[in-house]
Amino acid sequence: MPAFLDAYPELTLDMRLSDTQFDLIEGSIDLALRNSVPEDSSLKGRKLADDRRILCASPTYLETHGTPNTPNDLSGHRLIAFQDLRARPLEGPEGQVGQFDPASARGQLIIDDGLSQKIATLAGLGISLNARWSVQ
């Protein structure tokens, strides 16, 4: 970034760091890095990398609330989710399929920032769906 700003001193760089999905055109956003396919087909996108996600919970949470054994078991747990509460597909290690569906869970903690979700998960507040790179 320093080299970029040095090369273009007349440019004002307005960085907005958020995991919230918002309308890029309405927000006059020139460039966005997202971990999903753009819904607006008039936008151009390029895949930069795979983003595999895994379910995470702290040992404290699992000791207190038990460990889910199948995707269907998640409905009995507190899930940490983004504001849209959209269900996301899951595939278990042995090919089981299900959903990470915060709207149908016993409880939700809604946090619209990946790092804050990670911190809440480590604190034992629930089960979250995290990118592997973030967990590492």
MARDOGU-111715 format. One record per atom (N, C-alpha, C): residue number from 1; x, y, z. Coordinates in Angstrom, 2 decimals. Each point is the difference from the previous one (the first is absolute). Layout:
<sites>
+-----+---------+---------+---------+
:   i :       u :       v :       w :
+-----+---------+---------+---------+
: NUM :       X :       Y :       Z :
...
+-----+---------+---------+---------+
</sites>
This chain:
<sites>
+-----+---------+---------+---------+
:   i :       u :       v :       w :
+-----+---------+---------+---------+
:   1 :    0.80 :   -1.19 :    0.00 :
:   1 :   -0.80 :    1.19 :    0.00 :
:   1 :    0.86 :    1.27 :    0.00 :
:   2 :    1.10 :    0.05 :    0.76 :
:   2 :    0.83 :    1.22 :   -0.07 :
:   2 :    0.47 :    0.30 :   -1.42 :
:   3 :    0.42 :   -1.01 :   -0.75 :
:   3 :    0.46 :    0.22 :   -1.37 :
:   3 :   -1.14 :    0.51 :   -0.88 :
:   4 :   -1.19 :   -0.54 :    0.20 :
:   4 :   -1.17 :    0.43 :   -0.78 :
:   4 :   -0.32 :    1.46 :    0.29 :
:   5 :   -0.04 :    0.38 :    1.27 :
:   5 :   -0.31 :    1.38 :    0.36 :
:   5 :    1.09 :    0.96 :   -0.46 :
:   6 :    1.27 :   -0.45 :    0.03 :
:   6 :    1.09 :    0.84 :   -0.50 :
:   6 :   -0.12 :    0.22 :   -1.50 :
:   7 :   -0.44 :   -1.02 :   -0.73 :
:   7 :   -0.14 :    0.09 :   -1.45 :
:   7 :   -1.18 :    0.89 :   -0.40 :
:   8 :   -0.99 :    0.12 :    0.86 :
:   8 :   -1.21 :    0.79 :   -0.31 :
:   8 :   -0.30 :    0.97 :    1.14 :
:   9 :    0.84 :    1.01 :    0.20 :
:   9 :   -0.19 :    0.90 :    1.15 :
:   9 :   -1.29 :    0.82 :   -0.05 :
:  10 :   -0.57 :    0.18 :   -1.19 :
:  10 :   -1.23 :    0.79 :   -0.11 :
:  10 :   -1.24 :   -0.82 :    0.36 :
:  11 :    0.17 :   -1.29 :    0.18 :
:  11 :   -1.12 :   -0.90 :    0.28 :
:  11 :   -0.34 :    0.01 :    1.48 :
:  12 :   -1.30 :    0.00 :    0.29 :
:  12 :   -0.46 :   -0.19 :    1.37 :
:  12 :   -0.49 :   -1.44 :    0.11 :
:  13 :    0.58 :   -0.76 :    0.89 :
:  13 :   -0.38 :   -1.40 :    0.18 :
:  13 :   -0.92 :   -0.09 :    1.21 :
:  14 :   -1.22 :   -0.44 :   -0.25 :
:  14 :   -1.01 :   -0.13 :    1.05 :
:  14 :   -0.21 :   -1.50 :    0.20 :
:  15 :    0.59 :   -0.57 :    1.04 :
:  15 :   -0.11 :   -1.44 :    0.26 :
:  15 :   -1.11 :   -0.25 :    1.00 :
:  16 :   -0.86 :   -0.93 :   -0.34 :
:  16 :   -1.08 :   -0.40 :    0.91 :
:  16 :    0.16 :   -1.49 :    0.24 :
:  17 :    0.34 :   -0.34 :    1.20 :
:  17 :    0.26 :   -1.39 :    0.36 :
:  17 :   -1.21 :   -0.54 :    0.75 :
:  18 :   -0.77 :   -0.85 :   -0.67 :
:  18 :   -1.21 :   -0.55 :    0.59 :
:  18 :   -0.32 :   -1.31 :   -0.69 :
:  19 :   -0.59 :   -0.92 :    0.73 :
:  19 :   -0.46 :   -1.25 :   -0.58 :
:  19 :   -1.45 :    0.10 :   -0.46 :
:  20 :   -0.62 :    1.16 :    0.18 :
:  20 :   -1.38 :    0.20 :   -0.40 :
:  20 :   -0.09 :    0.11 :   -1.51 :
:  21 :   -0.94 :   -0.71 :   -0.60 :
:  21 :   -0.23 :    0.10 :   -1.44 :
:  21 :   -0.87 :    1.22 :   -0.26 :
:  22 :    0.45 :    0.92 :   -0.84 :
:  22 :   -0.79 :    1.17 :   -0.34 :
:  22 :    0.10 :    0.25 :   -1.49 :
:  23 :   -0.89 :    0.84 :   -0.50 :
:  23 :   -0.07 :    0.29 :   -1.43 :
:  23 :    1.22 :    0.80 :   -0.42 :
:  24 :    0.84 :   -0.59 :   -0.84 :
:  24 :    1.24 :    0.65 :   -0.41 :
:  24 :   -0.26 :    1.23 :   -0.88 :
:  25 :   -0.98 :   -0.08 :   -0.87 :
:  25 :   -0.29 :    1.12 :   -0.90 :
:  25 :   -0.59 :    1.16 :    0.79 :
:  26 :   -0.99 :   -0.29 :    0.83 :
:  26 :   -0.62 :    1.05 :    0.80 :
:  26 :    1.01 :    0.65 :    0.94 :
:  27 :    0.95 :   -0.77 :    0.48 :
:  27 :    1.02 :    0.53 :    0.91 :
:  27 :    1.18 :    0.63 :   -0.72 :
:  28 :   -0.05 :    0.06 :   -1.34 :
:  28 :    1.09 :    0.56 :   -0.81 :
:  28 :    1.34 :   -0.68 :    0.31 :
:  29 :   -0.03 :   -1.32 :    0.14 :
:  29 :    1.19 :   -0.78 :    0.30 :
:  29 :    0.66 :   -0.43 :   -1.31 :
:  30 :    1.30 :    0.28 :   -0.14 :
:  30 :    0.73 :   -0.35 :   -1.21 :
:  30 :    0.56 :   -1.41 :    0.04 :
:  31 :    0.37 :   -0.47 :    1.18 :
:  31 :    0.61 :   -1.32 :    0.14 :
:  31 :   -0.44 :   -0.60 :    1.32 :
:  32 :   -0.40 :   -1.27 :   -0.05 :
:  32 :   -0.39 :   -0.70 :    1.23 :
:  32 :    0.60 :   -1.39 :   -0.04 :
:  33 :    0.49 :   -0.47 :    1.12 :
:  33 :    0.45 :   -1.38 :    0.15 :
:  33 :   -1.08 :   -0.72 :    0.78 :
:  34 :   -0.57 :   -1.01 :   -0.60 :
:  34 :   -1.09 :   -0.74 :    0.63 :
:  34 :    0.28 :   -1.49 :   -0.05 :
:  35 :   -0.65 :   -0.72 :    0.88 :
:  35 :    0.16 :   -1.44 :    0.00 :
:  35 :   -1.26 :   -0.68 :   -0.52 :
:  36 :   -0.64 :    0.65 :   -0.98 :
:  36 :   -1.19 :   -0.57 :   -0.62 :
:  36 :   -0.12 :    0.52 :   -1.43 :
:  37 :   -0.87 :   -0.63 :   -0.75 :
:  37 :   -0.26 :    0.42 :   -1.37 :
:  37 :   -0.86 :    1.26 :    0.02 :
:  38 :    0.34 :    1.03 :   -0.79 :
:  38 :   -0.84 :    1.20 :   -0.02 :
:  38 :   -1.41 :   -0.32 :   -0.49 :
:  39 :   -1.00 :    0.54 :    0.69 :
:  39 :   -1.38 :   -0.23 :   -0.40 :
:  39 :   -0.36 :    0.80 :   -1.25 :
:  40 :    0.60 :    1.16 :   -0.18 :
:  40 :   -0.26 :    0.85 :   -1.16 :
:  40 :    0.84 :   -0.50 :   -1.17 :
:  41 :   -0.66 :   -0.54 :   -1.02 :
:  41 :    0.73 :   -0.59 :   -1.12 :
:  41 :    0.69 :    1.04 :   -0.87 :
:  42 :   -0.26 :    1.29 :    0.21 :
:  42 :    0.68 :    1.02 :   -0.78 :
:  42 :    1.39 :    0.32 :    0.57 :
:  43 :    0.30 :   -0.52 :    1.18 :
:  43 :    1.31 :    0.22 :    0.61 :
:  43 :    0.99 :   -1.04 :   -0.52 :
:  44 :    1.25 :    0.39 :   -0.06 :
:  44 :    1.05 :   -0.92 :   -0.41 :
:  44 :    0.66 :   -0.55 :    1.25 :
:  45 :    0.29 :   -1.29 :   -0.03 :
:  45 :    0.65 :   -0.61 :    1.14 :
:  45 :    1.05 :   -0.98 :   -0.46 :
:  46 :    0.96 :   -0.25 :    0.87 :
:  46 :    1.05 :   -0.97 :   -0.29 :
:  46 :    0.27 :   -0.79 :    1.28 :
:  47 :    0.02 :   -1.30 :   -0.12 :
:  47 :    0.30 :   -0.85 :    1.16 :
:  47 :    1.48 :    0.10 :    0.33 :
:  48 :    0.30 :    0.33 :    1.24 :
:  48 :    1.38 :    0.11 :    0.44 :
:  48 :    0.49 :   -1.27 :    0.67 :
:  49 :   -0.89 :   -0.69 :    0.71 :
:  49 :    0.40 :   -1.21 :    0.73 :
:  49 :   -1.24 :   -0.74 :    0.47 :
:  50 :    0.17 :   -1.27 :    0.33 :
:  50 :   -1.07 :   -0.76 :    0.62 :
:  50 :   -0.17 :    0.48 :    1.43 :
:  51 :   -1.21 :   -0.15 :    0.53 :
:  51 :   -0.29 :    0.44 :    1.36 :
:  51 :   -0.79 :   -1.09 :    0.69 :
:  52 :    0.66 :   -1.05 :    0.38 :
:  52 :   -0.66 :   -1.12 :    0.69 :
:  52 :   -0.27 :    0.39 :    1.44 :
:  53 :   -1.17 :   -0.34 :    0.48 :
:  53 :   -0.40 :    0.36 :    1.35 :
:  53 :   -0.23 :   -1.23 :    0.86 :
:  54 :    0.22 :    0.16 :    1.28 :
:  54 :   -0.17 :   -1.10 :    0.95 :
:  54 :   -0.76 :    0.50 :    1.23 :
:  55 :   -0.70 :   -0.92 :    0.66 :
:  55 :   -0.69 :    0.33 :    1.24 :
:  55 :    1.01 :    0.04 :    1.14 :
:  56 :   -0.16 :    0.98 :    0.88 :
:  56 :    0.93 :    0.17 :    1.12 :
:  56 :   -0.77 :    0.25 :    1.29 :
:  57 :    0.56 :   -0.51 :    1.08 :
:  57 :   -0.53 :    0.25 :    1.34 :
:  57 :    1.16 :   -0.14 :    0.98 :
:  58 :   -0.10 :    0.68 :    1.11 :
:  58 :    1.06 :   -0.11 :    1.01 :
:  58 :   -0.21 :   -1.28 :    0.82 :
:  59 :    1.06 :   -0.52 :    0.59 :
:  59 :   -0.16 :   -1.17 :    0.89 :
:  59 :   -0.99 :    0.28 :    1.13 :
:  60 :    0.00 :    1.22 :    0.53 :
:  60 :   -0.92 :    0.36 :    1.08 :
:  60 :   -1.45 :   -0.11 :   -0.45 :
:  61 :   -0.30 :    0.52 :   -1.20 :
:  61 :   -1.36 :   -0.08 :   -0.52 :
:  61 :   -0.41 :   -1.46 :   -0.15 :
:  62 :    0.87 :   -0.82 :   -0.59 :
:  62 :   -0.33 :   -1.41 :   -0.24 :
:  62 :   -0.18 :   -0.77 :    1.31 :
:  63 :    0.81 :    0.31 :    1.01 :
:  63 :   -0.14 :   -0.66 :    1.30 :
:  63 :   -1.34 :    0.34 :    0.64 :
:  64 :   -0.44 :    1.24 :   -0.16 :
:  64 :   -1.25 :    0.46 :    0.61 :
:  64 :   -1.24 :   -0.44 :   -0.78 :
:  65 :    0.06 :    0.07 :   -1.33 :
:  65 :   -1.19 :   -0.20 :   -0.83 :
:  65 :    0.02 :   -1.29 :   -0.81 :
:  66 :    1.10 :   -0.73 :    0.03 :
:  66 :    0.12 :   -1.24 :   -0.77 :
:  66 :    0.49 :    0.27 :   -1.42 :
:  67 :    0.47 :   -1.07 :   -0.62 :
:  67 :    0.53 :    0.08 :   -1.36 :
:  67 :   -1.02 :   -0.49 :   -1.00 :
:  68 :   -0.35 :    0.81 :   -1.00 :
:  68 :   -0.92 :   -0.49 :   -1.03 :
:  68 :    0.70 :   -1.08 :   -0.84 :
:  69 :   -0.71 :   -1.09 :   -0.28 :
:  69 :    0.59 :   -1.09 :   -0.77 :
:  69 :   -0.41 :    0.02 :   -1.47 :
:  70 :   -1.11 :    0.65 :   -0.30 :
:  70 :   -0.47 :    0.10 :   -1.38 :
:  70 :   -0.44 :    1.45 :   -0.25 :
:  71 :   -0.10 :    0.41 :   -1.26 :
:  71 :   -0.49 :    1.36 :   -0.27 :
:  71 :   -1.36 :    0.28 :    0.62 :
:  72 :   -0.88 :   -1.00 :    0.07 :
:  72 :   -1.32 :    0.21 :    0.60 :
:  72 :    0.06 :    0.33 :    1.48 :
:  73 :    1.08 :   -0.41 :    0.68 :
:  73 :    0.16 :    0.29 :    1.42 :
:  73 :    0.21 :    1.48 :    0.28 :
:  74 :    0.37 :    0.78 :   -1.02 :
:  74 :    0.28 :    1.42 :    0.21 :
:  74 :   -1.22 :    0.78 :    0.46 :
:  75 :   -1.20 :   -0.48 :   -0.33 :
:  75 :   -1.22 :    0.74 :    0.38 :
:  75 :   -0.15 :    0.10 :    1.51 :
:  76 :    0.65 :   -0.87 :    0.75 :
:  76 :   -0.07 :    0.05 :    1.45 :
:  76 :    1.10 :    0.83 :    0.64 :
:  77 :    0.76 :    0.73 :   -0.80 :
:  77 :    1.14 :    0.76 :    0.51 :
:  77 :   -0.15 :    1.49 :   -0.27 :
:  78 :    0.81 :    0.78 :    0.69 :
:  78 :    0.09 :    1.43 :   -0.24 :
:  78 :    0.98 :    0.20 :   -1.16 :
:  79 :   -0.45 :    0.69 :   -1.05 :
:  79 :    0.83 :    0.23 :   -1.17 :
:  79 :    0.37 :    1.47 :   -0.11 :
:  80 :    1.24 :    0.25 :   -0.33 :
:  80 :    0.49 :    1.36 :   -0.22 :
:  80 :   -0.07 :    0.25 :   -1.50 :
:  81 :   -0.72 :    1.04 :   -0.41 :
:  81 :   -0.30 :    0.18 :   -1.41 :
:  81 :    0.06 :    1.46 :   -0.43 :
:  82 :    0.02 :    0.18 :   -1.32 :
:  82 :   -0.11 :    1.33 :   -0.58 :
:  82 :   -1.44 :    0.45 :    0.03 :
:  83 :   -0.22 :    1.28 :   -0.16 :
:  83 :   -1.32 :    0.62 :    0.14 :
:  83 :   -1.04 :   -0.59 :   -0.95 :
:  84 :    0.40 :   -0.42 :   -1.19 :
:  84 :   -0.99 :   -0.50 :   -0.96 :
:  84 :   -0.61 :   -1.34 :    0.42 :
:  85 :    0.60 :   -0.69 :    0.95 :
:  85 :   -0.48 :   -1.29 :    0.51 :
:  85 :   -0.26 :   -1.01 :   -1.13 :
:  86 :    0.68 :    0.18 :   -1.12 :
:  86 :   -0.18 :   -0.90 :   -1.14 :
:  86 :    0.56 :   -1.39 :    0.31 :
:  87 :   -0.75 :   -1.01 :   -0.37 :
:  87 :    0.47 :   -1.38 :    0.18 :
:  87 :    1.14 :   -0.25 :   -0.98 :
:  88 :    1.00 :   -0.71 :    0.48 :
:  88 :    1.15 :   -0.33 :   -0.85 :
:  88 :    0.16 :   -1.52 :   -0.01 :
:  89 :    0.29 :   -0.55 :   -1.19 :
:  89 :    0.10 :   -1.46 :   -0.11 :
:  89 :    1.21 :   -0.54 :    0.76 :
:  90 :   -0.17 :   -1.21 :    0.52 :
:  90 :    1.08 :   -0.69 :    0.71 :
:  90 :    0.20 :   -1.39 :   -0.59 :
:  91 :    1.23 :   -0.46 :    0.05 :
:  91 :    0.29 :   -1.39 :   -0.35 :
:  91 :    0.92 :   -0.55 :    1.08 :
:  92 :   -0.39 :   -1.10 :    0.60 :
:  92 :    0.78 :   -0.61 :    1.07 :
:  92 :    1.18 :   -0.79 :   -0.55 :
:  93 :    0.90 :   -0.43 :    0.88 :
:  93 :    1.20 :   -0.72 :   -0.43 :
:  93 :   -0.30 :   -1.34 :   -0.68 :
:  94 :   -1.17 :   -0.54 :    0.25 :
:  94 :   -0.38 :   -1.27 :   -0.63 :
:  94 :   -1.09 :    0.19 :   -1.06 :
:  95 :   -0.12 :    1.25 :   -0.52 :
:  95 :   -0.94 :    0.27 :   -1.07 :
:  95 :   -1.40 :    0.38 :    0.44 :
:  96 :   -0.26 :    0.10 :    1.31 :
:  96 :   -1.32 :    0.41 :    0.46 :
:  96 :   -0.26 :    1.44 :   -0.48 :
:  97 :   -1.23 :    0.29 :   -0.32 :
:  97 :   -0.34 :    1.36 :   -0.41 :
:  97 :   -1.00 :    0.59 :    0.97 :
:  98 :    0.03 :    1.30 :    0.12 :
:  98 :   -0.91 :    0.70 :    0.89 :
:  98 :    0.17 :    1.49 :   -0.22 :
:  99 :   -0.45 :    0.76 :    0.98 :
:  99 :    0.09 :    1.45 :   -0.10 :
:  99 :    0.44 :    0.61 :    1.31 :
: 100 :    0.76 :    1.06 :   -0.11 :
: 100 :    0.28 :    0.89 :    1.12 :
: 100 :   -1.09 :    1.06 :   -0.11 :
: 101 :   -1.07 :   -0.18 :    0.77 :
: 101 :   -1.19 :    0.83 :   -0.14 :
: 101 :   -0.30 :    0.71 :    1.31 :
: 102 :    0.59 :    1.18 :    0.21 :
: 102 :   -0.20 :    0.72 :    1.26 :
: 102 :   -1.47 :    0.30 :    0.31 :
: 103 :   -0.82 :    0.21 :   -1.02 :
: 103 :   -1.40 :    0.35 :    0.23 :
: 103 :   -0.77 :   -1.13 :    0.68 :
: 104 :    0.46 :   -1.24 :   -0.14 :
: 104 :   -0.72 :   -1.12 :    0.62 :
: 104 :    0.71 :   -0.53 :    1.25 :
: 105 :    1.04 :    0.68 :    0.43 :
: 105 :    0.77 :   -0.47 :    1.16 :
: 105 :   -0.68 :    0.40 :    1.31 :
: 106 :    0.47 :   -0.62 :    1.09 :
: 106 :   -0.52 :    0.30 :    1.33 :
: 106 :    0.25 :    1.45 :    0.38 :
: 107 :    1.10 :    0.54 :   -0.45 :
: 107 :    0.33 :    1.39 :    0.31 :
: 107 :    0.99 :    0.52 :   -1.02 :
: 108 :    0.03 :    1.30 :   -0.13 :
: 108 :    0.92 :    0.60 :   -0.93 :
: 108 :    0.74 :    1.15 :    0.68 :
: 109 :    1.22 :    0.17 :   -0.43 :
: 109 :    0.77 :    1.18 :    0.34 :
: 109 :    0.38 :    0.59 :   -1.35 :
: 110 :   -0.49 :    1.18 :   -0.29 :
: 110 :    0.21 :    0.60 :   -1.32 :
: 110 :    1.13 :    1.01 :    0.09 :
: 111 :    1.06 :   -0.27 :   -0.78 :
: 111 :    1.17 :    0.86 :   -0.03 :
: 111 :    0.42 :    0.14 :   -1.45 :
: 112 :    0.02 :    1.22 :   -0.53 :
: 112 :    0.32 :    0.20 :   -1.41 :
: 112 :    1.47 :    0.32 :   -0.26 :
: 113 :    0.88 :   -0.70 :    0.67 :
: 113 :    1.43 :    0.18 :   -0.22 :
: 113 :    0.68 :   -1.33 :    0.31 :
: 114 :    0.75 :   -0.52 :   -0.96 :
: 114 :    0.63 :   -1.31 :    0.15 :
: 114 :    0.93 :   -0.10 :    1.19 :
: 115 :    0.83 :    1.01 :    0.22 :
: 115 :    0.93 :   -0.04 :    1.13 :
: 115 :   -0.76 :   -0.02 :    1.32 :
: 116 :   -1.05 :    0.80 :    0.10 :
: 116 :   -0.79 :    0.02 :    1.24 :
: 116 :   -0.71 :   -1.34 :    0.20 :
: 117 :   -0.44 :   -0.64 :   -1.09 :
: 117 :   -0.60 :   -1.33 :    0.13 :
: 117 :    1.03 :   -1.00 :    0.54 :
: 118 :    1.22 :    0.10 :   -0.50 :
: 118 :    1.07 :   -0.88 :    0.47 :
: 118 :    0.25 :    0.19 :    1.49 :
: 119 :    0.05 :    1.25 :    0.44 :
: 119 :    0.22 :    0.30 :    1.42 :
: 119 :   -1.15 :   -0.55 :    0.84 :
: 120 :   -1.24 :    0.19 :   -0.46 :
: 120 :   -1.16 :   -0.51 :    0.73 :
: 120 :    0.03 :   -1.53 :    0.07 :
: 121 :    0.41 :   -0.64 :   -1.07 :
: 121 :    0.09 :   -1.47 :   -0.01 :
: 121 :    1.04 :   -0.46 :    1.01 :
: 122 :    1.16 :    0.63 :    0.01 :
: 122 :    1.05 :   -0.36 :    0.94 :
: 122 :   -0.44 :    0.21 :    1.45 :
: 123 :   -0.89 :    0.98 :    0.21 :
: 123 :   -0.50 :    0.30 :    1.35 :
: 123 :   -1.10 :   -0.98 :    0.44 :
: 124 :   -0.38 :   -0.94 :   -0.89 :
: 124 :   -0.99 :   -1.00 :    0.39 :
: 124 :   -1.44 :    0.42 :   -0.19 :
: 125 :   -0.27 :    0.98 :   -0.86 :
: 125 :   -1.36 :    0.51 :   -0.16 :
: 125 :   -0.84 :   -0.77 :   -1.01 :
: 126 :    0.59 :   -0.94 :   -0.73 :
: 126 :   -0.78 :   -0.78 :   -0.95 :
: 126 :    0.86 :   -0.64 :   -1.06 :
: 127 :   -0.68 :   -0.52 :   -1.02 :
: 127 :    0.65 :   -0.66 :   -1.13 :
: 127 :   -0.06 :    0.95 :   -1.20 :
: 128 :    1.12 :    0.15 :   -0.68 :
: 128 :    0.04 :    0.90 :   -1.16 :
: 128 :    0.57 :   -0.73 :   -1.21 :
: 129 :   -0.23 :    0.58 :   -1.15 :
: 129 :    0.50 :   -0.51 :   -1.26 :
: 129 :    1.10 :    0.96 :   -0.45 :
: 130 :    1.24 :   -0.51 :   -0.04 :
: 130 :    1.16 :    0.86 :   -0.25 :
: 130 :    0.83 :   -0.49 :   -1.17 :
: 131 :    0.64 :    0.94 :   -0.68 :
: 131 :    0.94 :   -0.34 :   -1.06 :
: 131 :    1.21 :   -0.70 :    0.63 :
: 132 :    0.50 :   -1.02 :   -0.67 :
: 132 :    1.15 :   -0.73 :    0.54 :
: 132 :    1.20 :    0.91 :    0.21 :
: 133 :    0.22 :    0.96 :   -0.92 :
: 133 :    1.13 :    0.89 :    0.15 :
: 133 :   -0.11 :    0.83 :    1.28 :
: 134 :   -1.22 :    0.36 :    0.38 :
: 134 :   -0.21 :    0.79 :    1.22 :
: 134 :    0.27 :   -0.85 :    1.24 :
: 135 :   -0.39 :   -1.25 :   -0.05 :
: 135 :    0.21 :   -0.90 :    1.14 :
: 135 :    1.48 :   -0.26 :    0.22 :
: 136 :    0.72 :   -0.18 :   -1.09 :
: 136 :    1.45 :   -0.24 :    0.12 :
: 136 :    0.66 :    1.20 :    0.63 :
+-----+---------+---------+---------+
</sites>
